[in-house]
Amino acid sequence: MPFKSQAQRRKFAQLLVEGKISPQTFEEWNRETGGKKLPERAAGKRASAASKRRSTRKSTTRKKKKAAKKSRG
């Protein structure tokens, strides 16, 4: 699995020095990454489609409830 950012590469190098990962593991990741220009930090994960649907449902339900209250009185 290749590195996703420079920060991740530094972290793995630190773990290698501390003896928490093997040199083979570090070398494998480094080899798979190749000479790519990596960003300093990896981008965060985007919200999943399911969570987007959930938030949309909540807002439409609230709107319907407010409209029903206003029409009643």
OpenMM code with the backbone's topology and positions (N, CA, C; nanometers):
from openmm import Vec3, app, unit

residues = "MET PRO PHE LYS SER GLN ALA GLN ARG ARG LYS PHE ALA GLN LEU LEU VAL GLU GLY LYS ILE SER PRO GLN THR PHE GLU GLU TRP ASN ARG GLU THR GLY GLY LYS LYS LEU PRO GLU ARG ALA ALA GLY LYS ARG ALA SER ALA ALA SER LYS ARG ARG SER THR ARG LYS SER THR THR ARG LYS LYS LYS LYS ALA ALA LYS LYS SER ARG GLY".split()
positions = [
    Vec3(0.0860, -0.1177, 0.0000),
    Vec3(0.0000, 0.0000, 0.0000),
    Vec3(0.0907, 0.1242, 0.0000),
    Vec3(0.0716, 0.2135, -0.0950),
    Vec3(0.1585, 0.3317, -0.1013),
    Vec3(0.1231, 0.4375, 0.0032),
    Vec3(0.2221, 0.5213, 0.0332),
    Vec3(0.1990, 0.6332, 0.1254),
    Vec3(0.1017, 0.7314, 0.0616),
    Vec3(0.0210, 0.7973, 0.1440),
    Vec3(-0.0749, 0.8954, 0.0934),
    Vec3(-0.0280, 1.0385, 0.1150),
    Vec3(0.0695, 1.0585, 0.2052),
    Vec3(0.1168, 1.1940, 0.2326),
    Vec3(0.2586, 1.1899, 0.2885),
    Vec3(0.3230, 1.3060, 0.2866),
    Vec3(0.4570, 1.3178, 0.3458),
    Vec3(0.4507, 1.2925, 0.4958),
    Vec3(0.3450, 1.3383, 0.5605),
    Vec3(0.3306, 1.3189, 0.7049),
    Vec3(0.3249, 1.1699, 0.7379),
    Vec3(0.2553, 1.0926, 0.6568),
    Vec3(0.2464, 0.9488, 0.6797),
    Vec3(0.3829, 0.8839, 0.6596),
    Vec3(0.4561, 0.9285, 0.5603),
    Vec3(0.5901, 0.8734, 0.5356),
    Vec3(0.6820, 0.9009, 0.6548),
    Vec3(0.6743, 1.0240, 0.7095),
    Vec3(0.7560, 1.0575, 0.8272),
    Vec3(0.7185, 0.9721, 0.9479),
    Vec3(0.5890, 0.9490, 0.9658),
    Vec3(0.5409, 0.8688, 1.0784),
    Vec3(0.5943, 0.7260, 1.0674),
    Vec3(0.5896, 0.6697, 0.9481),
    Vec3(0.6414, 0.5348, 0.9296),
    Vec3(0.7917, 0.5297, 0.9533),
    Vec3(0.8629, 0.6339, 0.9116),
    Vec3(1.0075, 0.6388, 0.9366),
    Vec3(1.0349, 0.6427, 1.0863),
    Vec3(0.9535, 0.7166, 1.1606),
    Vec3(0.9674, 0.7228, 1.3061),
    Vec3(0.9405, 0.5858, 1.3681),
    Vec3(0.8367, 0.5178, 1.3220),
    Vec3(0.8049, 0.3843, 1.3733),
    Vec3(0.9166, 0.2847, 1.3414),
    Vec3(0.9786, 0.3019, 1.2255),
    Vec3(1.0909, 0.2158, 1.1877),
    Vec3(1.2081, 0.2350, 1.2829),
    Vec3(1.2402, 0.3601, 1.3144),
    Vec3(1.3502, 0.3916, 1.4057),
    Vec3(1.3218, 0.3369, 1.5456),
    Vec3(1.1944, 0.3446, 1.5871),
    Vec3(1.1559, 0.2947, 1.7195),
    Vec3(1.1446, 0.1428, 1.7235),
    Vec3(1.1530, 0.0788, 1.6070),
    Vec3(1.1457, -0.0661, 1.6010),
    Vec3(1.0044, -0.1217, 1.6052),
    Vec3(0.9047, -0.0383, 1.5798),
    Vec3(0.7657, -0.0827, 1.5868),
    Vec3(0.7179, -0.1443, 1.4552),
    Vec3(0.7886, -0.1171, 1.3457),
    Vec3(0.7604, -0.1841, 1.2187),
    Vec3(0.8920, -0.2367, 1.1631),
    Vec3(0.8816, -0.3340, 1.0753),
    Vec3(1.0027, -0.3943, 1.0192),
    Vec3(1.0553, -0.3098, 0.9028),
    Vec3(1.1841, -0.3197, 0.8771),
    Vec3(1.2405, -0.2483, 0.7614),
    Vec3(1.1764, -0.2940, 0.6299),
    Vec3(1.1361, -0.4215, 0.6235),
    Vec3(1.0729, -0.4726, 0.5019),
    Vec3(0.9390, -0.4035, 0.4762),
    Vec3(0.8632, -0.3796, 0.5825),
    Vec3(0.7342, -0.3115, 0.5684),
    Vec3(0.7554, -0.1699, 0.5154),
    Vec3(0.8476, -0.0984, 0.5761),
    Vec3(0.8745, 0.0392, 0.5326),
    Vec3(0.9211, 0.0402, 0.3880),
    Vec3(1.0098, -0.0488, 0.3530),
    Vec3(1.0630, -0.0528, 0.2178),
    Vec3(0.9542, -0.0875, 0.1162),
    Vec3(0.8640, -0.1778, 0.1535),
    Vec3(0.7544, -0.2151, 0.0637),
    Vec3(0.6654, -0.0943, 0.0341),
    Vec3(0.6268, -0.0218, 0.1373),
    Vec3(0.5421, 0.0967, 0.1194),
    Vec3(0.6166, 0.2017, 0.0374),
    Vec3(0.7434, 0.2195, 0.0672),
    Vec3(0.8235, 0.3202, -0.0029),
    Vec3(0.8365, 0.2844, -0.1509),
    Vec3(0.8575, 0.1563, -0.1800),
    Vec3(0.8715, 0.1102, -0.3174),
    Vec3(0.7405, 0.1304, -0.3942),
    Vec3(0.6283, 0.0972, -0.3326),
    Vec3(0.4993, 0.1119, -0.3997),
    Vec3(0.4634, 0.2583, -0.4251),
    Vec3(0.5100, 0.3478, -0.3388),
    Vec3(0.4835, 0.4901, -0.3573),
    Vec3(0.5627, 0.5438, -0.4753),
    Vec3(0.6851, 0.4954, -0.4897),
    Vec3(0.7693, 0.5392, -0.6004),
    Vec3(0.8152, 0.6823, -0.5797),
    Vec3(0.8320, 0.7547, -0.6877),
    Vec3(0.8803, 0.8924, -0.6809),
    Vec3(0.7687, 0.9950, -0.6866),
    Vec3(0.6492, 0.9555, -0.6482),
    Vec3(0.5350, 1.0476, -0.6542),
    Vec3(0.5567, 1.1703, -0.5677),
    Vec3(0.5017, 1.2822, -0.6122),
    Vec3(0.5007, 1.4043, -0.5319),
    Vec3(0.3794, 1.3948, -0.4414),
    Vec3(0.4037, 1.3776, -0.3114),
    Vec3(0.2951, 1.3601, -0.2156),
    Vec3(0.2584, 1.4920, -0.1489),
    Vec3(0.1299, 1.5086, -0.1140),
    Vec3(0.0904, 1.6280, -0.0389),
    Vec3(0.1438, 1.6208, 0.1036),
    Vec3(0.1543, 1.7332, 0.1701),
    Vec3(0.2005, 1.7354, 0.3092),
    Vec3(0.1047, 1.6566, 0.3976),
    Vec3(-0.0228, 1.6802, 0.3800),
    Vec3(-0.1266, 1.6090, 0.4570),
    Vec3(-0.2288, 1.5502, 0.3599),
    Vec3(-0.2808, 1.4345, 0.3929),
    Vec3(-0.3840, 1.3713, 0.3108),
    Vec3(-0.5168, 1.4428, 0.3342),
    Vec3(-0.5995, 1.4451, 0.2323),
    Vec3(-0.7311, 1.5071, 0.2446),
    Vec3(-0.8202, 1.4224, 0.3336),
    Vec3(-0.9108, 1.4868, 0.4064),
    Vec3(-1.0026, 1.4153, 0.4937),
    Vec3(-1.1047, 1.3368, 0.4143),
    Vec3(-1.1715, 1.2449, 0.4801),
    Vec3(-1.2736, 1.1656, 0.4139),
    Vec3(-1.3984, 1.2499, 0.3927),
    Vec3(-1.4649, 1.2242, 0.2831),
    Vec3(-1.5890, 1.2954, 0.2541),
    Vec3(-1.7047, 1.2221, 0.3201),
    Vec3(-1.8124, 1.2918, 0.3440),
    Vec3(-1.9303, 1.2324, 0.4064),
    Vec3(-1.9893, 1.1275, 0.3128),
    Vec3(-2.0331, 1.0171, 0.3666),
    Vec3(-2.0889, 0.9108, 0.2848),
    Vec3(-2.2274, 0.9497, 0.2346),
    Vec3(-2.2720, 0.8823, 0.1312),
    Vec3(-2.4024, 0.9115, 0.0728),
    Vec3(-2.5142, 0.8843, 0.1730),
    Vec3(-2.4985, 0.7796, 0.2538),
    Vec3(-2.6022, 0.7451, 0.3516),
    Vec3(-2.6190, 0.8561, 0.4544),
    Vec3(-2.5100, 0.9122, 0.5028),
    Vec3(-2.5220, 1.0183, 0.6028),
    Vec3(-2.5807, 1.1450, 0.5400),
    Vec3(-2.5522, 1.1687, 0.4137),
    Vec3(-2.6107, 1.2840, 0.3452),
    Vec3(-2.7615, 1.2662, 0.3332),
    Vec3(-2.8043, 1.1443, 0.3000),
    Vec3(-2.9478, 1.1179, 0.2882),
    Vec3(-3.0168, 1.1379, 0.4217),
    Vec3(-2.9525, 1.0889, 0.5288),
    Vec3(-3.0104, 1.1017, 0.6619),
    Vec3(-3.0317, 1.2479, 0.6979),
    Vec3(-2.9318, 1.3305, 0.6733),
    Vec3(-2.9440, 1.4719, 0.7097),
    Vec3(-3.0498, 1.5405, 0.6241),
    Vec3(-3.0637, 1.5000, 0.5001),
    Vec3(-3.1656, 1.5579, 0.4131),
    Vec3(-3.3041, 1.5195, 0.4620),
    Vec3(-3.3211, 1.3940, 0.4998),
    Vec3(-3.4510, 1.3490, 0.5495),
    Vec3(-3.4918, 1.4268, 0.6738),
    Vec3(-3.3990, 1.4465, 0.7643),
    Vec3(-3.4297, 1.5201, 0.8869),
    Vec3(-3.4793, 1.6598, 0.8545),
    Vec3(-3.4099, 1.7274, 0.7655),
    Vec3(-3.4468, 1.8661, 0.7368),
    Vec3(-3.5826, 1.8735, 0.6684),
    Vec3(-3.6131, 1.7797, 0.5792),
    Vec3(-3.7432, 1.7847, 0.5122),
    Vec3(-3.8542, 1.7492, 0.6098),
    Vec3(-3.8282, 1.6578, 0.7025),
    Vec3(-3.9284, 1.6216, 0.8025),
    Vec3(-3.9575, 1.7413, 0.8919),
    Vec3(-3.8561, 1.8117, 0.9341),
    Vec3(-3.8751, 1.9303, 1.0183),
    Vec3(-3.9567, 2.0357, 0.9461),
    Vec3(-3.9275, 2.0550, 0.8188),
    Vec3(-4.0003, 2.1546, 0.7407),
    Vec3(-4.1483, 2.1190, 0.7320),
    Vec3(-4.1766, 1.9890, 0.7121),
    Vec3(-4.3153, 1.9453, 0.7025),
    Vec3(-4.3873, 1.9664, 0.8352),
    Vec3(-4.3195, 1.9363, 0.9461),
    Vec3(-4.3807, 1.9539, 1.0781),
    Vec3(-4.4101, 2.1019, 1.1054),
    Vec3(-4.3164, 2.1890, 1.0705),
    Vec3(-4.3368, 2.3333, 1.0906),
    Vec3(-4.4550, 2.3819, 1.0074),
    Vec3(-4.4632, 2.3357, 0.8843),
    Vec3(-4.5720, 2.3771, 0.7960),
    Vec3(-4.7058, 2.3292, 0.8505),
    Vec3(-4.7101, 2.2086, 0.9059),
    Vec3(-4.8336, 2.1543, 0.9618),
    Vec3(-4.8769, 2.2349, 1.0836),
    Vec3(-4.7822, 2.2737, 1.1678),
    Vec3(-4.8151, 2.3547, 1.2871),
    Vec3(-4.8716, 2.4907, 1.2460),
    Vec3(-4.8117, 2.5531, 1.1463),
    Vec3(-4.8569, 2.6844, 1.1012),
    Vec3(-4.9962, 2.6779, 1.0413),
    Vec3(-5.0256, 2.5707, 0.9689),
    Vec3(-5.1574, 2.5599, 0.9039),
    Vec3(-5.2686, 2.5317, 1.0047),
    Vec3(-5.2321, 2.4677, 1.1173),
    Vec3(-5.3303, 2.4365, 1.2197),
    Vec3(-5.3729, 2.5611, 1.2984),
    Vec3(-5.2785, 2.6453, 1.3149),
    Vec3(-5.3288, 2.7517, 1.3956),
    Vec3(-5.2336, 2.8511, 1.4378),
] * unit.nanometer
topology = app.Topology()
chain = topology.addChain("A")
for resn in residues:
    res = topology.addResidue(resn, chain)
    for name in ("N", "CA", "C"):
        topology.addAtom(name, app.Element.getBySymbol(name[0]), res)
